[in-house]
Amino acid sequence: MSSPQNSCVLSQDMIMEILSWLPVKDLLRFKCVSRWFHHLVTNPAFVKLHLQRSSKNTHILLTFEDWDKRRDYAIVCPVQDLFDNPSSTLQTLHHKHLPFNRSYAILGACNGLVCLQDSCFEDKFKEYWFRIGNPTTRVMTKDSPHIRLNLSDYKHPFMFGFGYDEWNDTYQVVLLDNNKNQSQKLEVRVCCLGDTCWRNTLTCDAVAPMIGLQSHGTCGAFVSGTLNWLVYPKSRCSDDDERGGTKMNELEIFCYDLKKKTCSYFSMPDGILEVPPFDTELKVLNGCLCLSHHHDDNFFVWLKRDFSDEKSWSKLLNYKNRPSTCYCCRHYMEIICIREKDDVVLLADTGLQAEFTLCNIRDNRIKVREIYNENKQSLFSYDYVQSLVFPCRN
């Protein structure tokens, strides 16, 4: 008498549930198994489910200039590699991981997508356009509609930003159009992924951007459905001389809500020093708005842990560096990433010092100092999550 054979067949919903926890690279391999797997991995519902369950804060998008090779790199890098061996990881990064294949300006990263901006000059005009790519899946859009601007009409640098409107499920590139001939007005112009033209969405009072050492201030920091730029006080927007006397505590943050198409302002953290803004920067760190600035040999970092609460700013770090030996070799610190479990941050001296520092947040104690290749300059990091998100409308 033969024993009955028991078989267990998983439902498609159960298979989708299991696969949604797997890394992107494994799922991309499964696309070749069958048409069903290919359909699943590219299904918009599965892509969103996988994104919700993807590990956060395990990777960053690291950008830097390599003077030896005379090109810029934008590479997805595991955070743990940088904490384990920061200098050697940077040295071999562009050999181990796929970089973008040409130089672009990075407008930001969101849900695994990276917005890359290109431009060209023609007489007094400058044209901008962008592409959106997913470095993990190696898929990239074609060029967006161009926007053509007459440089003689502008007094301030152009401010762009890249973000995601979850309500309308759209990825948007935003331009703050500060045309000096528009009676001190600012027009917010938007181009969504898949659009055929740029649209004006809001007109408000003009703003004057606060630009850091590496000009990252022209790119908005995307947090909680909003893009944010560091700007001078509204009262000093039109007066260059007055802006020269602005202190850190007087700066403001201009906030544009992608869903509501509205703008607002909020102030600097309570307790910030009344000192001239030097190499001031606004970025995103582990999903929180991050503000950093220098004063003498001190490097200050503030974190806004609850974006909806204007009083949720807290001082993350007050790092006192070694005194610079000369003015031309002064320190220009950049916070690269944070390992919150043991309260350690990785800092990079992006000036002529070319040094990584692992610093304990609790007591500002130095754990490790490493010199890196001085030909790699202008290090900057963006929050990044590996995803299956396609840079196109589904």
C-alpha positions as CSV (number, residue, x, y, z in Angstrom):
1,M,0.0,0.0,0.0
2,S,1.6,3.3,-1.1
3,S,1.6,6.1,1.3
4,P,-0.1,9.3,0.2
5,Q,2.1,12.2,-0.9
6,N,1.4,15.5,0.7
7,S,2.0,18.6,-1.3
8,C,1.9,22.2,-0.2
9,V,1.3,24.9,-2.8
10,L,1.7,28.5,-1.8
11,S,-0.8,31.1,-3.0
12,Q,0.4,33.9,-5.1
13,D,-0.4,36.4,-2.3
14,M,1.8,34.4,0.0
15,I,4.6,34.3,-2.5
16,M,4.3,38.0,-2.9
17,E,4.4,38.5,0.8
18,I,7.6,36.4,1.2
19,L,9.4,38.0,-1.8
20,S,8.7,41.5,-0.6
21,W,11.3,41.1,2.1
22,L,14.1,40.1,-0.2
23,P,16.9,42.4,-1.4
24,V,16.6,44.1,-4.8
25,K,19.5,42.2,-6.4
26,D,17.8,38.8,-5.7
27,L,14.5,40.0,-7.1
28,L,16.2,41.2,-10.3
29,R,17.6,37.8,-10.8
30,F,14.1,36.2,-10.4
31,K,12.9,38.3,-13.3
32,C,14.6,35.8,-15.6
33,V,12.9,32.8,-14.1
34,S,9.5,33.1,-15.7
35,R,7.0,35.6,-17.1
36,W,5.1,35.4,-13.8
37,F,8.2,36.5,-11.8
38,H,8.9,39.2,-14.2
39,H,5.4,40.5,-14.0
40,L,5.5,40.4,-10.2
41,V,8.8,42.2,-9.8
42,T,7.6,45.0,-12.1
43,N,4.1,45.2,-10.6
44,P,3.5,48.7,-9.1
45,A,1.7,47.3,-6.1
46,F,4.6,44.9,-5.4
47,V,7.2,47.6,-6.0
48,K,5.4,49.8,-3.4
49,L,5.1,47.0,-0.9
50,H,8.8,46.1,-1.3
51,L,9.8,49.8,-0.8
52,Q,7.9,49.9,2.4
53,R,9.8,46.9,3.7
54,S,13.2,47.8,2.4
55,S,16.0,48.4,4.9
56,K,16.5,52.0,5.6
57,N,19.7,53.8,6.4
58,T,21.9,50.9,5.2
59,H,23.2,52.8,2.1
60,I,24.0,56.3,1.0
61,L,24.5,57.9,-2.3
62,L,28.1,59.3,-2.1
63,T,29.3,61.9,-4.6
64,F,32.9,63.1,-5.0
65,E,35.3,64.5,-7.5
66,D,38.3,62.5,-8.6
67,W,41.0,64.9,-9.7
68,D,43.2,62.0,-11.0
69,K,40.5,60.8,-13.4
70,R,39.0,64.3,-14.0
71,R,35.5,63.3,-13.4
72,D,32.7,63.2,-10.8
73,Y,31.3,60.1,-9.2
74,A,27.8,59.4,-7.8
75,I,27.8,55.9,-6.3
76,V,25.6,53.9,-4.0
77,C,27.7,52.8,-1.0
78,P,26.9,50.5,1.9
79,V,27.2,52.5,5.2
80,Q,28.8,49.7,7.0
81,D,31.7,49.6,4.6
82,L,32.4,53.3,5.3
83,F,32.3,52.7,9.1
84,D,34.6,49.6,8.9
85,N,37.2,51.1,6.5
86,P,36.4,54.6,5.4
87,S,39.5,55.6,3.5
88,S,40.0,52.2,1.7
89,T,36.3,52.1,0.8
90,L,36.5,55.5,-0.8
91,Q,39.7,54.5,-2.6
92,T,38.1,51.5,-4.3
93,L,34.5,52.6,-4.4
94,H,34.3,53.4,-8.1
95,H,35.9,50.1,-9.0
96,K,33.5,47.9,-6.9
97,H,30.2,49.8,-7.5
98,L,28.6,51.0,-10.7
99,P,28.8,54.8,-11.0
100,F,26.7,57.0,-13.3
101,N,28.4,57.0,-16.6
102,R,28.9,60.7,-17.0
103,S,29.0,63.9,-15.0
104,Y,25.7,65.4,-13.8
105,A,24.6,67.7,-11.1
106,I,22.7,65.8,-8.4
107,L,19.4,67.4,-7.4
108,G,18.5,64.7,-4.8
109,A,17.6,61.1,-4.2
110,C,14.2,59.7,-3.2
111,N,12.8,56.2,-2.9
112,G,15.8,54.8,-4.7
113,L,15.6,57.2,-7.6
114,V,18.3,59.8,-8.2
115,C,17.6,63.1,-10.1
116,L,20.4,64.1,-12.4
117,Q,20.6,67.6,-13.9
118,D,22.4,68.7,-17.1
119,S,22.8,72.1,-18.6
120,C,24.3,74.1,-21.4
121,F,25.1,77.7,-22.2
122,E,24.0,79.6,-25.3
123,D,24.7,83.3,-25.5
124,K,23.2,84.9,-22.4
125,F,20.9,81.9,-21.9
126,K,21.3,78.7,-19.9
127,E,19.2,75.6,-20.5
128,Y,18.5,73.0,-17.8
129,W,17.0,69.5,-18.1
130,F,17.1,66.4,-16.0
131,R,17.0,62.6,-16.0
132,I,15.8,60.3,-13.3
133,G,17.5,57.0,-12.7
134,N,17.6,54.0,-10.4
135,P,21.2,53.1,-9.8
136,T,20.2,49.7,-8.4
137,T,18.1,48.5,-11.4
138,R,20.2,50.6,-13.9
139,V,17.1,52.1,-15.5
140,M,17.1,55.8,-16.5
141,T,14.6,58.1,-18.2
142,K,15.2,60.1,-21.3
143,D,15.8,63.9,-21.1
144,S,13.0,65.9,-19.5
145,P,11.6,69.1,-21.2
146,H,14.2,71.8,-21.2
147,I,13.8,75.1,-19.3
148,R,15.6,78.1,-20.8
149,L,16.6,81.1,-18.6
150,N,18.1,84.4,-19.4
151,L,21.0,84.8,-17.0
152,S,20.8,88.6,-17.1
153,D,17.3,88.4,-15.5
154,Y,18.6,86.8,-12.4
155,K,20.4,88.1,-9.3
156,H,20.6,84.9,-7.3
157,P,21.7,81.4,-8.1
158,F,19.0,79.0,-9.4
159,M,17.4,76.8,-6.7
160,F,16.2,73.4,-7.7
161,G,14.9,70.4,-5.8
162,F,13.7,66.8,-6.3
163,G,11.0,65.1,-4.3
164,Y,7.9,62.8,-4.2
165,D,4.3,63.8,-3.8
166,E,2.8,60.6,-2.2
167,W,-0.7,61.9,-2.5
168,N,-0.6,62.2,-6.3
169,D,2.1,59.5,-6.7
170,T,4.4,61.9,-8.7
171,Y,8.1,62.6,-8.7
172,Q,8.7,66.3,-9.1
173,V,11.6,68.6,-10.0
174,V,11.0,72.1,-8.6
175,L,12.6,75.4,-9.6
176,L,12.4,78.5,-7.5
177,D,12.4,81.2,-10.2
178,N,13.8,84.4,-8.6
179,N,13.5,86.6,-11.7
180,K,14.8,90.1,-10.6
181,N,12.4,91.8,-13.1
182,Q,9.3,90.4,-11.4
183,S,8.9,93.0,-8.7
184,Q,10.6,90.9,-6.0
185,K,8.4,87.9,-6.7
186,L,9.3,84.3,-6.8
187,E,7.6,81.8,-9.1
188,V,7.6,78.1,-8.2
189,R,7.9,76.1,-11.4
190,V,7.4,72.3,-11.4
191,C,8.0,69.5,-13.9
192,C,6.7,66.1,-12.9
193,L,8.0,62.8,-14.2
194,G,6.3,62.3,-17.6
195,D,5.3,65.9,-18.1
196,T,5.8,67.6,-21.5
197,C,6.4,71.1,-20.0
198,W,7.2,73.1,-16.9
199,R,4.2,74.6,-14.9
200,N,3.9,77.5,-12.6
201,T,2.3,76.3,-9.3
202,L,2.8,79.3,-6.9
203,T,3.8,82.9,-6.8
204,C,5.2,84.3,-3.5
205,D,7.8,86.8,-2.1
206,A,11.3,86.4,-3.5
207,V,14.0,84.7,-1.4
208,A,17.8,85.0,-1.4
209,P,19.5,81.6,-1.0
210,M,22.3,81.0,1.5
211,I,24.9,79.1,-0.5
212,G,27.4,76.8,1.3
213,L,31.0,76.2,0.3
214,Q,30.1,73.4,-2.2
215,S,27.0,75.2,-3.5
216,H,24.7,72.4,-2.3
217,G,22.5,75.1,-0.9
218,T,20.9,75.5,-4.3
219,C,19.4,72.0,-4.0
220,G,16.4,71.6,-1.7
221,A,16.4,69.0,1.1
222,F,13.4,66.7,0.7
223,V,11.7,65.8,4.0
224,S,8.1,64.7,4.7
225,G,6.7,65.7,1.3
226,T,8.4,69.1,1.4
227,L,11.5,70.7,-0.2
228,N,13.5,73.0,2.0
229,W,16.2,75.7,1.3
230,L,18.3,77.8,3.6
231,V,17.6,81.5,2.9
232,Y,18.4,84.9,4.2
233,P,15.7,86.8,6.1
234,K,12.9,88.2,3.9
235,S,13.7,91.7,5.1
236,R,17.2,91.5,3.6
237,C,16.4,89.7,0.4
238,S,17.0,92.8,-1.9
239,D,20.0,94.3,0.0
240,D,23.4,92.6,-0.6
241,D,25.1,94.8,2.0
242,E,22.6,93.9,4.8
243,R,22.9,90.2,4.0
244,G,26.7,90.5,4.7
245,G,25.9,91.2,8.4
246,T,23.4,88.3,8.8
247,K,24.0,86.0,11.8
248,M,23.2,82.2,11.9
249,N,20.2,82.7,14.2
250,E,18.7,85.1,11.7
251,L,18.6,82.7,8.7
252,E,15.3,81.1,7.8
253,I,14.2,77.9,6.0
254,F,12.0,78.2,3.0
255,C,9.6,75.2,2.8
256,Y,7.6,74.2,-0.3
257,D,4.9,71.6,0.2
258,L,4.6,69.4,-3.0
259,K,1.1,68.2,-2.3
260,K,-0.5,71.5,-1.1
261,K,1.6,73.7,-3.5
262,T,2.1,76.2,-0.6
263,C,5.2,77.8,0.9
264,S,6.1,78.6,4.5
265,Y,9.1,79.6,6.6
266,F,10.5,78.3,9.9
267,S,13.3,79.6,12.0
268,M,16.7,78.3,13.1
269,P,17.1,76.1,16.2
270,D,16.8,77.7,19.6
271,G,20.2,78.2,21.1
272,I,22.1,78.5,17.8
273,L,25.1,80.8,18.0
274,E,24.8,84.4,16.8
275,V,27.8,84.1,14.5
276,P,28.4,84.8,10.8
277,P,27.1,81.8,8.7
278,F,30.2,79.9,7.5
279,D,29.9,76.9,5.2
280,T,26.3,76.5,6.3
281,E,24.4,73.5,4.9
282,L,20.9,71.9,4.9
283,K,20.6,68.3,4.0
284,V,18.8,65.1,5.0
285,L,20.3,62.6,7.5
286,N,18.5,59.3,8.2
287,G,15.2,60.9,7.1
288,C,15.6,64.0,9.3
289,L,16.4,67.6,8.3
290,C,20.0,68.3,9.2
291,L,21.6,71.7,9.6
292,S,25.4,72.2,9.9
293,H,27.7,75.1,10.1
294,H,31.3,76.1,11.2
295,H,32.6,78.6,13.7
296,D,36.3,78.9,14.1
297,D,37.5,75.3,14.5
298,N,34.1,74.1,15.7
299,F,31.7,72.1,13.6
300,F,28.0,72.1,14.7
301,V,25.3,69.7,13.6
302,W,21.6,70.1,14.4
303,L,18.8,67.5,13.7
304,K,15.1,68.1,13.3
305,R,13.7,64.8,14.4
306,D,10.0,65.6,14.1
307,F,9.5,67.7,11.0
308,S,6.0,68.8,12.0
309,D,7.3,70.2,15.3
310,E,9.3,73.5,14.8
311,K,10.7,73.0,18.3
312,S,12.1,69.5,17.7
313,W,15.6,70.7,16.7
314,S,18.3,69.1,18.9
315,K,22.1,69.6,18.8
316,L,23.5,66.4,17.4
317,L,27.2,67.3,17.5
318,N,29.6,70.0,18.6
319,Y,32.9,68.8,17.2
320,K,36.0,70.8,18.0
321,N,38.7,70.1,15.4
322,R,42.4,70.6,15.7
323,P,43.4,74.2,14.9
324,S,44.3,74.7,11.2
325,T,47.9,75.4,10.5
326,C,47.1,78.2,8.0
327,Y,44.1,80.0,6.5
328,C,44.3,78.3,3.2
329,C,44.2,74.8,4.9
330,R,41.3,75.4,7.1
331,H,38.8,72.7,7.9
332,Y,35.6,72.2,5.9
333,M,33.7,69.4,7.6
334,E,30.9,67.3,6.1
335,I,28.8,64.8,8.0
336,I,28.6,61.7,5.8
337,C,26.5,59.2,7.8
338,I,25.4,58.2,11.2
339,R,25.2,54.9,13.0
340,E,22.6,55.5,15.6
341,K,22.8,52.3,17.5
342,D,26.2,53.2,19.0
343,D,25.9,56.9,18.5
344,V,28.8,57.3,16.0
345,V,29.0,59.6,13.1
346,L,31.4,59.6,10.1
347,L,32.8,63.1,9.3
348,A,34.9,64.0,6.3
349,D,37.3,67.0,6.2
350,T,36.7,68.0,2.5
351,G,39.3,70.8,2.6
352,L,43.0,70.2,2.0
353,Q,43.1,68.0,5.1
354,A,41.5,65.0,3.4
355,E,40.6,63.2,6.6
356,F,37.9,60.9,7.8
357,T,36.9,61.1,11.5
358,L,34.7,58.6,13.4
359,C,33.2,60.5,16.3
360,N,31.2,59.4,19.3
361,I,28.1,61.7,19.6
362,R,27.7,61.4,23.3
363,D,31.0,62.8,24.4
364,N,32.5,64.1,21.1
365,R,35.3,61.5,21.6
366,I,37.4,60.7,18.5
367,K,37.3,56.9,17.7
368,V,39.3,56.8,14.5
369,R,41.1,59.3,12.2
370,E,42.1,58.2,8.7
371,I,43.7,60.2,5.9
372,Y,42.1,59.5,2.5
373,N,43.3,60.2,-1.1
374,E,43.6,64.0,-1.3
375,N,42.7,63.8,-5.0
376,K,39.1,62.8,-4.0
377,Q,37.4,66.1,-3.2
378,S,34.0,67.6,-2.4
379,L,32.5,64.6,-0.7
380,F,28.8,64.8,-0.1
381,S,26.2,62.2,0.9
382,Y,22.4,61.7,0.3
383,D,20.0,59.3,2.0
384,Y,19.5,56.3,-0.2
385,V,17.3,53.2,-0.2
386,Q,17.7,50.4,-2.7
387,S,14.4,49.9,-4.4
388,L,12.6,48.5,-7.5
389,V,10.9,51.8,-8.2
390,F,10.9,52.6,-11.9
391,P,11.8,56.1,-13.0
392,C,8.7,56.3,-15.2
393,R,4.9,56.5,-14.8
394,N,3.4,53.1,-14.4
